[in-house]
Amino acid sequence: MRVLWKRTLRADLGRFSVPNVVNEPYLHYAPGSKERNALLVALDKFRPTVDIPCVLGGKEVRTGDLGTQVMPFEHKSVVSTYHQVTDAVAQQAIDAAMAAKKRWEGMPWEDRAAVFLKAADLLATKYRAEVCAAVMIGTGKNVWQAEIDVVEAIDFWRLGVKFAEQIYSAQPPFNAPGNWNYMEHRPLEGFITAISPFNFVAIGANLPSAPAIMGNTSVWKPSNTALLGNYLLYQILVEAGLPEGVINFLPGDGKVLGRHTFSHRDFGGLHFTGSTATFNALWKEIADNLTKYKSYPRIVGETGGKNFHFVHESADVGQVVFHSIRSAFEYSGQKCSACSRAYIPRKSFDKFKSQLVEQMKDIKLGDPREFDTFMSAVIDEVAFKKITEGIEAAKQSSDCEIIAGGGYSSDVGYYVEPTVIVTRDPCFKTMREELFGPVLTVFVYDENKFEETLDLCNESTYALTGAVFAQDRHVLRYASDRLRHAAGNMYLNDKSTGSIVGQQPFGGSRLSGTNDKSGSGLNLMRWVSPRVIKETFIPVSGWKYPHMDH
């Protein structure tokens, strides 16, 4: 059979606009609701262990080198077994990405867009309950946090397409008579390596997809502790029509994948979310291989945070308490943006303390499948150990007092109580180091040293998110300006978590990353290499210029 479509030249018969895009509405899972009943069915469905292969070039590969993903809140229960990437598979995945590249980047952009728009619709409807359930049992999120995760994945796909349309529409604004100037937004040469974290499957949806929307192909290493949800998202993309080899799915040891991707001549870029230490190591590895590459690779990363709530004496203390509980303890403090340090003025502290401790009595720590659970276990033993070491350091310090929580147990799951530490030392370990857990450290400051304390807050090596609470408008503006470089996402009278795709593009600087703002066109611009073309219509009459005439 002659495959005619391979020879078909593109004919542009119209300029297409994507459908109107808005943020996906949240469902609320009230008792008796349709979505609640569907989720209960989906939760029951995942009792058997799921077998997850590597997928490269559209082919499932089972290496036999198995790993397991367990429920963090019930770690004797296995969620999935997965086949870990090997050296041979890593190389084959790169080959598959490069083989798929020419056809994918040559496809009309609206056809690429249709894949991700369809995937978003499938996730919003057919697979919503299933992915929510996978997030809950695989990563320990409660119902609401899982719903947020799914909605964000939908938004990344839908709005990513809209941002692409805007980028392609950006053309040189001026043309001299007799000339036509236009711009192509080419995908990068080579392939993209995407490495996603455990705490949001939405980030897994975005990291390989943002480059793919712009015509790139990638190899994707999802977190081993979030594989079930990420694998379902990958299957949704395939069902939506994603061609073979555009995104290659590779669970297992990231070092195995890195050995091949970061030393490959066609390595085009890294899209990463994870720890600062890991990102630093990857950047160094890339730098060490710089002379091997065809082009300078793009390095985009969102890393650690030590996010703050800074409270002024004019603030509504009740609102500070509510926002701080949500920001510090939702999903057990395992959000990149979670509040882990707070600065409270002395005259407000007693009221803040009494209300905070009282409200925290109602926090239920337990199994996320019980719908009244507010927070569950942390993700794994490594996280559990790091977090509890921070708590123990506070218990042993004469500068610290634990006013709520402080307990933990790993007998059944990796449970850490929501914990509040009050310290006299603004540079104490838990005020500086990222624990990535349900631990909030409070520094009580003299309200007469408001400016000096703002400077203390600003001294952090991280700069991801922060919030200022005040009723005084002058204070809000002054503090926001003084903390201009302390956070890539700043909130006024709101918690430091909860960015929404397209509304608050996310990212920070310093050791929090490259601040390329996922959830915006700024991020997608990192995955293209523009080419400007000038076409001349009127021929010149010679090579000499007028000033040369006698």
MARBAKOL-983188 format. One line per field, with one value per residue (C-alpha): residue number from 1; residue in one letter; x, y, z. Coordinates in steps of 0.02 Angstrom, whole numbers, plus 50000, padded with zeros to 5 digits. Layout:
// MARBAKOL-983188
num (NUM	...)
residuo (A	...)
X (X	...)
Y (Y	...)
Z (Z	...)
// end
This chain:
// MARBAKOL-983188
num (1	2	3	4	5	6	7	8	9	10	11	12	13	14	15	16	17	18	19	20	21	22	23	24	25	26	27	28	29	30	31	32	33	34	35	36	37	38	39	40	41	42	43	44	45	46	47	48	49	50	51	52	53	54	55	56	57	58	59	60	61	62	63	64	65	66	67	68	69	70	71	72	73	74	75	76	77	78	79	80	81	82	83	84	85	86	87	88	89	90	91	92	93	94	95	96	97	98	99	100	101	102	103	104	105	106	107	108	109	110	111	112	113	114	115	116	117	118	119	120	121	122	123	124	125	126	127	128	129	130	131	132	133	134	135	136	137	138	139	140	141	142	143	144	145	146	147	148	149	150	151	152	153	154	155	156	157	158	159	160	161	162	163	164	165	166	167	168	169	170	171	172	173	174	175	176	177	178	179	180	181	182	183	184	185	186	187	188	189	190	191	192	193	194	195	196	197	198	199	200	201	202	203	204	205	206	207	208	209	210	211	212	213	214	215	216	217	218	219	220	221	222	223	224	225	226	227	228	229	230	231	232	233	234	235	236	237	238	239	240	241	242	243	244	245	246	247	248	249	250	251	252	253	254	255	256	257	258	259	260	261	262	263	264	265	266	267	268	269	270	271	272	273	274	275	276	277	278	279	280	281	282	283	284	285	286	287	288	289	290	291	292	293	294	295	296	297	298	299	300	301	302	303	304	305	306	307	308	309	310	311	312	313	314	315	316	317	318	319	320	321	322	323	324	325	326	327	328	329	330	331	332	333	334	335	336	337	338	339	340	341	342	343	344	345	346	347	348	349	350	351	352	353	354	355	356	357	358	359	360	361	362	363	364	365	366	367	368	369	370	371	372	373	374	375	376	377	378	379	380	381	382	383	384	385	386	387	388	389	390	391	392	393	394	395	396	397	398	399	400	401	402	403	404	405	406	407	408	409	410	411	412	413	414	415	416	417	418	419	420	421	422	423	424	425	426	427	428	429	430	431	432	433	434	435	436	437	438	439	440	441	442	443	444	445	446	447	448	449	450	451	452	453	454	455	456	457	458	459	460	461	462	463	464	465	466	467	468	469	470	471	472	473	474	475	476	477	478	479	480	481	482	483	484	485	486	487	488	489	490	491	492	493	494	495	496	497	498	499	500	501	502	503	504	505	506	507	508	509	510	511	512	513	514	515	516	517	518	519	520	521	522	523	524	525	526	527	528	529	530	531	532	533	534	535	536	537	538	539	540	541	542	543	544	545	546	547	548	549	550)
residuo (M	R	V	L	W	K	R	T	L	R	A	D	L	G	R	F	S	V	P	N	V	V	N	E	P	Y	L	H	Y	A	P	G	S	K	E	R	N	A	L	L	V	A	L	D	K	F	R	P	T	V	D	I	P	C	V	L	G	G	K	E	V	R	T	G	D	L	G	T	Q	V	M	P	F	E	H	K	S	V	V	S	T	Y	H	Q	V	T	D	A	V	A	Q	Q	A	I	D	A	A	M	A	A	K	K	R	W	E	G	M	P	W	E	D	R	A	A	V	F	L	K	A	A	D	L	L	A	T	K	Y	R	A	E	V	C	A	A	V	M	I	G	T	G	K	N	V	W	Q	A	E	I	D	V	V	E	A	I	D	F	W	R	L	G	V	K	F	A	E	Q	I	Y	S	A	Q	P	P	F	N	A	P	G	N	W	N	Y	M	E	H	R	P	L	E	G	F	I	T	A	I	S	P	F	N	F	V	A	I	G	A	N	L	P	S	A	P	A	I	M	G	N	T	S	V	W	K	P	S	N	T	A	L	L	G	N	Y	L	L	Y	Q	I	L	V	E	A	G	L	P	E	G	V	I	N	F	L	P	G	D	G	K	V	L	G	R	H	T	F	S	H	R	D	F	G	G	L	H	F	T	G	S	T	A	T	F	N	A	L	W	K	E	I	A	D	N	L	T	K	Y	K	S	Y	P	R	I	V	G	E	T	G	G	K	N	F	H	F	V	H	E	S	A	D	V	G	Q	V	V	F	H	S	I	R	S	A	F	E	Y	S	G	Q	K	C	S	A	C	S	R	A	Y	I	P	R	K	S	F	D	K	F	K	S	Q	L	V	E	Q	M	K	D	I	K	L	G	D	P	R	E	F	D	T	F	M	S	A	V	I	D	E	V	A	F	K	K	I	T	E	G	I	E	A	A	K	Q	S	S	D	C	E	I	I	A	G	G	G	Y	S	S	D	V	G	Y	Y	V	E	P	T	V	I	V	T	R	D	P	C	F	K	T	M	R	E	E	L	F	G	P	V	L	T	V	F	V	Y	D	E	N	K	F	E	E	T	L	D	L	C	N	E	S	T	Y	A	L	T	G	A	V	F	A	Q	D	R	H	V	L	R	Y	A	S	D	R	L	R	H	A	A	G	N	M	Y	L	N	D	K	S	T	G	S	I	V	G	Q	Q	P	F	G	G	S	R	L	S	G	T	N	D	K	S	G	S	G	L	N	L	M	R	W	V	S	P	R	V	I	K	E	T	F	I	P	V	S	G	W	K	Y	P	H	M	D	H)
X (50000	50063	50063	50013	49992	50180	50203	50059	50109	50020	49889	49833	49652	49606	49668	49596	49555	49545	49378	49346	49451	49411	49471	49385	49253	49282	49168	49131	49083	48939	48850	48732	48808	48842	49029	49042	48958	49071	49225	49174	49158	49328	49412	49348	49409	49592	49606	49703	49885	49913	50058	50145	50267	50389	50312	50426	50379	50204	50262	50246	50410	50417	50596	50566	50664	50517	50481	50326	50219	50131	49993	50081	49943	49945	50118	50091	49966	50041	49961	50063	50213	50317	50451	50605	50697	50860	51007	50943	50766	50830	50925	50778	50663	50778	50782	50591	50577	50695	50607	50438	50504	50497	50318	50258	50338	50280	50099	49985	49981	49793	49808	49932	49816	49669	49759	49776	49603	49529	49636	49572	49392	49421	49497	49358	49224	49260	49414	49390	49338	49468	49613	49550	49547	49722	49788	49704	49766	49933	49990	49879	49778	49605	49456	49473	49660	49641	49506	49621	49756	49642	49573	49748	49797	49643	49690	49870	49813	49674	49759	49925	49843	49774	49946	50018	49890	49942	50127	50101	50002	50147	50223	50340	50231	50314	50345	50432	50355	50409	50449	50355	50426	50359	50411	50409	50409	50507	50519	50692	50815	50831	50721	50662	50689	50542	50560	50404	50376	50258	50154	50051	50003	49955	50140	50165	50031	50119	50306	50310	50153	50204	50353	50246	50111	50248	50305	50439	50455	50512	50562	50466	50524	50377	50400	50396	50284	50151	50157	49977	49904	50038	50015	49829	49864	49982	49849	49725	49846	49863	49674	49664	49772	49949	50062	50187	50353	50300	50302	50392	50348	50494	50470	50617	50787	50814	51002	50987	50889	51006	51160	51090	50990	51117	51261	51165	51209	51024	50978	50875	50810	50760	50588	50600	50507	50586	50715	50845	50985	50930	50910	51083	51157	51069	51123	51303	51291	51222	51360	51493	51424	51402	51529	51435	51272	51213	51131	51132	50994	50852	50849	50682	50657	50543	50626	50617	50531	50528	50366	50307	50157	50207	50077	50059	49976	49829	49789	49628	49698	49555	49589	49775	49733	49617	49737	49887	49803	49759	49927	50035	49938	49836	49912	50023	50126	50189	50153	50296	50205	50156	50181	50319	50369	50264	50308	50181	50186	50199	50036	49940	50025	49919	49760	49840	49904	49741	49637	49762	49776	49589	49555	49688	49595	49469	49599	49573	49731	49693	49644	49602	49466	49368	49294	49306	49496	49588	49765	49845	50017	50172	50230	50366	50495	50627	50509	50450	50628	50675	50519	50531	50714	50661	50529	50654	50778	50644	50604	50787	50814	50798	50745	50590	50421	50299	50124	50029	50065	50240	50190	50221	50213	50259	50181	50037	50074	50197	50095	50156	50041	50014	50146	50173	50342	50370	50551	50650	50782	50732	50871	50825	50838	50651	50646	50779	50775	50636	50558	50414	50295	50158	50272	50244	50375	50324	50439	50361	50431	50425	50300	50417	50544	50428	50553	50697	50589	50541	50727	50746	50607	50692	50857	50796	50892	50722	50600	50447	50288	50241	50094	50070	49921	49868	49714	49820	49836	49999	50073	50020	50104	50259	50286	50252	50381	50509	50487	50490	50624	50571	50437	50390	50208	50152	49981	49899	49777	49774	49869	50033	49960	49828	49894	49777	49837	49820	49773	49930	50069	50183	50370	50505	50686	50843	50855	50670	50700	50714	50545	50484	50303	50212	50032	50075	50142	50309	50343	50292	50409	50554	50516	50529	50669	50601	50653	50622	50599	50610	50541	50578	50454	50537	50706	50852	50927	51109	51229	51277	51191	51129	51260	51394	51334	51434)
Y (50000	50174	50288	50450	50555	50555	50654	50773	50956	51065	51180	51322	51348	51453	51535	51440	51501	51379	51364	51487	51432	51463	51383	51218	51235	51135	50997	50988	50805	50844	50693	50616	50709	50625	50660	50589	50427	50412	50439	50306	50181	50234	50217	50039	50000	50027	49890	49773	49821	49907	49851	50001	49979	50095	50164	50218	50249	50194	50021	49953	49883	49777	49769	49649	49764	49802	49940	49966	50117	50103	50199	50326	50314	50123	50076	49889	49911	49915	50034	49988	49890	49974	49921	50029	50110	50025	50092	50009	50075	50251	50254	50181	50314	50452	50371	50362	50546	50597	50483	50562	50740	50783	50730	50808	50978	50977	50946	51099	51176	51164	50974	50969	51081	50965	50823	50922	50999	50825	50758	50899	50857	50672	50711	50832	50703	50519	50499	50631	50513	50384	50506	50586	50413	50374	50536	50501	50323	50348	50512	50530	50682	50709	50732	50920	50918	50780	50882	51034	50926	50861	51034	51105	50969	51011	51195	51163	51072	51192	51356	51293	51282	51458	51524	51438	51525	51692	51654	51604	51764	51872	51946	52093	52249	52350	52324	52449	52476	52337	52215	52084	52029	51877	51761	51574	51502	51343	51200	51173	51059	50896	50819	50878	50787	50810	50762	50783	50772	50671	50811	50862	50748	50912	50953	50784	50834	50998	50964	50854	50933	51116	51080	50958	51089	51193	51048	50966	50782	50722	50584	50596	50531	50542	50523	50342	50389	50462	50340	50282	50456	50503	50341	50374	50549	50474	50350	50493	50584	50426	50407	50589	50551	50589	50509	50375	50439	50618	50587	50433	50373	50309	50262	50210	50281	50456	50431	50294	50410	50555	50458	50452	50612	50734	50665	50655	50772	50807	50852	51011	51056	51009	51041	51003	51017	50947	50983	51120	50995	50883	51031	51094	50923	50911	51086	51042	50881	50977	51108	50971	50905	51073	51044	50888	50975	51034	51187	51268	51176	51267	51235	51269	51221	51253	51196	51224	51353	51423	51517	51646	51733	51906	51981	52164	52224	52291	52119	52024	51887	51767	51774	51746	51589	51516	51551	51487	51321	51294	51348	51256	51094	51057	50904	50889	51041	50950	51091	51191	51347	51288	51414	51353	51513	51653	51823	51879	52046	52028	52121	52001	51840	51787	51803	51714	51574	51541	51541	51436	51302	51295	51279	51145	51032	51000	50942	50760	50666	50500	50398	50513	50393	50453	50613	50712	50692	50858	50790	50620	50541	50614	50531	50408	50357	50479	50626	50562	50554	50728	50808	50721	50767	50949	50924	50840	50982	51102	50994	50995	51182	51305	51435	51339	51289	51172	51242	51115	50941	50872	50689	50563	50377	50266	50106	50104	50252	50398	50508	50674	50782	50962	51050	51231	51286	51456	51511	51656	51629	51697	51593	51429	51272	51261	51446	51420	51241	51167	51018	50992	50935	50995	51105	51292	51391	51560	51703	51833	52005	52175	52278	52426	52329	52301	52356	52259	52102	52125	52123	51963	51884	51940	51856	51682	51589	51540	51654	51556	51620	51735	51827	51991	52017	52194	52303	52460	52490	52586	52437	52315	52419	52455	52273	52208	52327	52290	52103	52125	51992	51878	51787	51753	51739	51865	51862	52005	51950	51775	51614	51578	51426	51402	51477	51449	51418	51576	51682	51671	51597	51504	51510	51589	51642	51626	51441	51418	51402	51492	51581	51535	51540	51379	51415	51557	51591	51638	51453	51400	51531	51434	51287	51381	51461	51604	51630	51799	51803	51959	51950	52090	52128	52274	52240	52360	52455	52430	52409	52591	52701	52879	52962	52892	52994	53150)
Z (50000	49956	50109	50022	50179	50209	50048	50072	50073	50197	50121	50235	50189	50340	50498	50644	50819	50964	51054	51194	51343	51526	51687	51724	51862	52022	52079	52266	52300	52418	52494	52367	52220	52054	52063	52240	52189	52037	52143	52268	52125	52057	52227	52242	52065	52110	52240	52122	52089	51921	51811	51731	51585	51502	51342	51200	51021	51067	51121	51297	51363	51520	51577	51722	51839	51952	52077	52183	52225	52393	52479	52590	52720	52719	52659	52662	52519	52344	52220	52067	52009	51875	51754	51778	51635	51583	51485	51327	51351	51386	51222	51127	51200	51139	50967	50968	51015	50876	50750	50790	50788	50603	50577	50740	50713	50533	50583	50572	50744	50756	50738	50881	50981	50952	51041	51202	51193	51174	51316	51428	51385	51418	51587	51631	51595	51560	51670	51805	51944	51897	51900	52062	52142	52078	52153	52320	52345	52259	52337	52491	52440	52510	52394	52374	52345	52214	52126	52123	52045	51907	51869	51855	51730	51625	51631	51582	51425	51375	51415	51346	51177	51195	51242	51087	50978	51051	51023	50842	50816	50877	50719	50681	50695	50557	50371	50259	50086	49970	50112	50211	50379	50469	50609	50634	50810	50778	50903	50974	50885	50977	51113	51284	51449	51569	51753	51860	52050	52158	52231	52078	51935	51851	51840	51758	51634	51599	51592	51436	51360	51358	51243	51141	51109	51027	50916	51022	51071	51240	51360	51523	51691	51814	52001	52058	52205	52089	51946	51943	51915	51789	51692	51677	51610	51482	51427	51409	51293	51188	51178	51125	50974	51031	50898	50945	51008	51042	51231	51295	51470	51575	51759	51867	51911	51844	51847	51716	51602	51638	51584	51409	51390	51461	51360	51196	51053	51021	51199	51177	51348	51525	51598	51784	51948	52105	52238	52226	52258	52114	51995	52040	52005	51837	51787	51827	51727	51579	51594	51598	51433	51349	51210	51154	51111	50941	51023	51194	51289	51375	51563	51647	51829	51977	52137	52325	52431	52607	52588	52711	52786	52846	52963	53008	53169	53067	52996	53031	53143	53109	52923	52954	53054	52921	52778	52876	52917	52735	52668	52794	52815	52658	52576	52730	52679	52524	52403	52328	52389	52563	52703	52818	52908	52980	53053	53183	53277	53465	53502	53389	53441	53591	53489	53341	53452	53543	53383	53287	53421	53442	53255	53234	53356	53217	53089	53049	53005	52921	52769	52622	52566	52718	52650	52812	52815	52800	52786	52770	52776	52693	52535	52589	52719	52655	52676	52844	52911	52851	52924	53092	53108	53094	53229	53344	53318	53380	53531	53582	53556	53699	53569	53516	53585	53498	53529	53423	53356	53359	53354	53216	53177	53029	53095	52969	52858	52858	52974	53042	53147	53091	53194	53245	53314	53393	53390	53460	53326	53154	53078	53160	53052	53019	52970	52837	52772	52669	52758	52635	52769	52889	52996	53020	53115	53188	53231	53345	53307	53391	53291	53312	53207	53061	52928	53003	53009	52826	52789	52889	52787	52627	52671	52623	52489	52417	52328	52275	52360	52502	52576	52668	52784	52830	52829	52806	52619	52637	52730	52595	52461	52564	52616	52442	52369	52504	52471	52282	52255	52398	52299	52119	52173	52304	52389	52482	52618	52545	52578	52490	52400	52267	52105	51958	51780	51677	51829	51936	51826	51944	51979	52084	52078	52185	52232	52192	52005	51840	51859	51686	51746	51711	51668	51549	51376	51455	51486	51311	51237	51313	51197	51033	50934	50828	50648	50566	50378	50271	50095	49970	49832	49741	49658	49687	49541	49590	49733	49762	49891	49852	49962	49846	49695	49641)
// end
